[in-house]
Amino acid sequence: MVKGKTYSKVQHLTSSLKKIGKGLGRRSVKSVAFQVMKHKILKNHVLKVLGRHIKKEMKAMCGVITPSVLHSYDPETVQSFKWQVLIEELKQRAPTLHSVLVSCAHKKVRAQVEDHIK
């Protein structure tokens, strides 16, 4: 039931939204996440919000005040580039993007990244 100051209205949920509601009621965050990603409309909204969030992180990383490791044009810097430095920078300055990239990676790569970070 939705209640406003001057009205109350009963909303009926579709079966996919009922599953999300059940997950919320049970406080099962993982279940809610899976159900949201199965729901076409909600999934699109979540992906748009995620994209905007990552874009914001990348904008901050590419700023002139605190430039990224990737911002250098100097040949010496490019030659001495270390992936570990980039991973650390992503973890600190773009944690959402870092999380997405690590979760998309193969299990062996994920394990290597997690070992380097520890």
C-alpha positions in Angstrom: 0.0 0.0 0.0 1.3 3.4 -0.9 0.2 6.2 1.4 0.4 9.9 0.7 -0.8 12.9 2.7 -4.2 12.9 1.1 -4.5 9.4 -0.4 -3.7 5.8 -0.1 -3.5 3.4 -3.0 -3.0 -0.3 -3.3 -0.3 -1.3 -5.8 -0.1 -4.9 -7.0 3.4 -6.2 -7.8 4.3 -8.4 -10.7 5.8 -11.8 -9.9 9.3 -10.6 -10.6 8.9 -7.7 -8.3 7.4 -9.9 -5.6 10.6 -11.9 -5.6 12.5 -8.7 -5.1 10.1 -7.8 -2.3 10.6 -11.2 -0.7 14.4 -10.8 -0.8 14.1 -7.3 0.8 11.9 -8.7 3.5 14.4 -11.5 4.2 17.3 -9.0 4.0 18.9 -11.1 1.4 20.9 -8.5 -0.5 22.4 -11.2 -2.9 18.9 -12.5 -3.8 17.7 -8.9 -4.5 20.7 -8.2 -6.7 20.1 -11.4 -8.7 16.3 -10.6 -9.1 17.0 -7.0 -10.1 19.4 -8.2 -12.9 16.7 -10.6 -14.1 14.2 -7.8 -14.4 14.7 -6.1 -17.8 13.7 -2.6 -16.8 15.4 -2.5 -13.4 18.5 -4.0 -14.9 18.7 -1.2 -17.5 18.2 1.5 -14.8 20.9 -0.1 -12.6 23.4 -0.3 -15.5 22.7 3.4 -16.4 23.4 4.5 -12.8 26.5 2.3 -12.6 27.7 3.8 -15.9 27.2 7.3 -14.6 29.0 6.4 -11.4 32.0 5.0 -13.3 32.1 8.0 -15.6 32.3 10.3 -12.5 35.2 8.3 -11.1 37.0 8.4 -14.5 36.5 12.1 -14.8 38.1 12.6 -11.3 41.0 10.3 -12.3 41.6 12.2 -15.5 41.7 15.6 -13.8 44.7 17.9 -14.2 45.1 18.6 -10.4 45.8 14.9 -9.6 46.6 13.2 -12.9 46.4 9.5 -13.3 49.3 7.2 -14.0 47.8 6.8 -17.5 48.0 10.6 -18.1 51.7 10.7 -18.9 53.0 11.1 -22.4 56.7 10.9 -21.4 58.3 7.9 -23.2 60.3 7.0 -20.0 57.2 6.9 -17.9 55.4 4.7 -20.5 58.3 2.3 -20.6 58.5 2.0 -16.9 54.7 1.5 -16.6 53.7 -1.1 -13.9 50.3 -2.7 -13.9 50.5 -2.9 -10.1 50.6 0.9 -9.9 47.5 1.1 -12.1 45.7 -1.5 -10.1 46.4 0.4 -6.8 45.3 3.7 -8.4 42.1 2.2 -9.7 41.4 0.7 -6.3 41.8 4.0 -4.5 40.4 6.5 -7.1 37.9 4.4 -9.1 36.8 1.6 -6.7 33.6 0.9 -8.7 35.4 0.4 -12.0 38.1 -1.7 -10.2 35.4 -3.9 -8.7 33.7 -4.3 -12.1 36.9 -5.2 -13.9 38.0 -7.6 -11.2 34.6 -9.4 -11.1 34.7 -9.7 -14.9 38.2 -11.2 -14.9 39.1 -14.9 -15.0 39.5 -16.6 -11.6 43.3 -16.8 -12.0 43.5 -13.1 -12.7 41.2 -12.3 -9.8 43.4 -14.3 -7.5 46.6 -12.6 -8.7 45.0 -9.1 -8.3 43.8 -10.0 -4.8 47.3 -11.4 -3.9 49.0 -8.2 -5.0 46.7 -6.0 -3.0 47.1 -7.9 0.2 
